[in-house]
Amino acid sequence: MILMGFGMKSDIRVGEEFKPSPRLKTLYYTYLISSIMLFVLPWYVPVLIFAPTEVVVGITVPLIIVLAFVASWIPKYYNSISYLLTEDEIIWRRGVWFKNTGIVPYNRITNIDISQGPLSRKYGIASLSIQTAGYSSASSYGKLSEMKILGVERFEELRSIILDFVKGKKPVAVEAYEEDFDLKILNELGKIRELLEKMLERK
């Protein structure tokens, strides 16, 4: 079952893994370059100009190692990310050294928010923050999400597709409520029956 295309090599299909847009890597590299310009160059340039050679070398070598490590980590992290839509749930995987896997059933999803900053908007991508019953909780920074689908190009369409799956599943909270309500009705009927039996015995 083909769901949609995202400007990638293949369409998203139920039961087949898909990855974020390659533009997510570009976004991460942009973050890296921006961080260097804002937080590294302002102090490194004066050091390079005024500090003794041994100090410059002592700072430059570790700095290059750290930046090279981050630059090489970005594509590895991107390649580790994958998502899978099934008929009943969303499965996500990511992590370079520590592999993380999560499963979010559709019947637990309560809300899907779209997150898109200025740079993400420039590259035409956004992330879906998926909140679920029993996990989404209020905090000083708003609501927490159980999972995020990162770097999607046609994010509005993907959100609609997931919501269509959600509409086809009875929410867990509703199921629990109905079960509790049914138990209450049975208990009340049992009490009424006992009262009727006692009234008939007196007659």
Residue pairs with C-beta under 8 A, 6 or more apart in sequence:
1 13
1 14
1 15
2 11
2 12
2 13
3 11
3 12
3 13
3 14
3 85
3 161
4 11
4 12
4 154
4 157
4 158
4 161
5 11
5 12
5 154
6 12
6 18
6 21
6 152
6 153
6 154
6 158
7 21
7 153
7 154
8 18
8 19
8 21
8 22
10 16
10 18
12 18
12 85
12 158
14 85
14 86
14 87
15 84
15 85
15 86
16 84
17 82
17 83
17 84
18 82
18 83
18 84
18 85
19 78
19 81
19 82
19 83
20 78
20 81
20 125
20 149
20 150
20 151
20 152
21 125
21 151
21 152
21 153
22 78
23 123
23 124
23 125
23 151
23 153
24 78
24 81
24 125
24 150
24 151
25 74
25 75
25 78
26 123
27 119
27 120
27 123
27 125
27 151
28 74
28 77
28 78
29 71
29 74
30 119
31 119
32 67
32 70
32 71
32 74
36 67
40 63
44 59
44 63
47 55
47 56
47 59
48 56
48 60
51 59
73 96
76 96
77 94
77 96
80 93
80 94
80 95
80 96
80 99
81 92
81 93
81 94
81 150
82 92
82 93
82 94
83 90
83 91
83 92
83 93
83 149
84 90
84 91
84 92
85 161
85 162
85 165
87 165
88 105
88 106
88 107
88 169
89 103
89 104
89 105
89 106
90 103
90 104
90 106
90 130
90 147
90 149
90 162
91 101
91 102
91 103
91 104
92 101
92 102
92 104
92 147
92 149
93 99
93 100
93 101
94 100
102 146
102 147
104 130
104 132
104 146
104 147
105 169
105 172
106 162
106 165
106 166
106 168
106 169
107 166
107 169
107 170
107 171
107 172
107 175
108 132
108 133
108 134
108 135
108 171
108 172
109 130
109 131
109 132
109 133
109 162
109 166
110 131
110 132
110 133
110 136
110 171
111 130
111 131
111 136
111 143
112 128
112 129
112 130
112 131
112 159
112 162
112 163
113 128
113 129
113 131
113 145
114 126
114 127
114 128
114 129
114 155
114 156
114 159
115 126
115 127
115 128
115 129
115 148
116 125
116 126
116 127
116 155
120 126
120 127
124 153
125 151
125 152
125 153
125 155
126 152
126 155
127 148
127 149
127 150
127 151
127 152
127 155
128 148
128 149
128 152
128 155
128 158
128 159
128 162
129 145
129 148
130 145
130 146
130 147
130 148
130 149
130 162
131 143
131 144
131 145
131 146
132 146
133 171
133 172
133 173
134 172
135 144
135 146
136 143
136 144
136 145
136 146
137 143
137 144
149 158
152 158
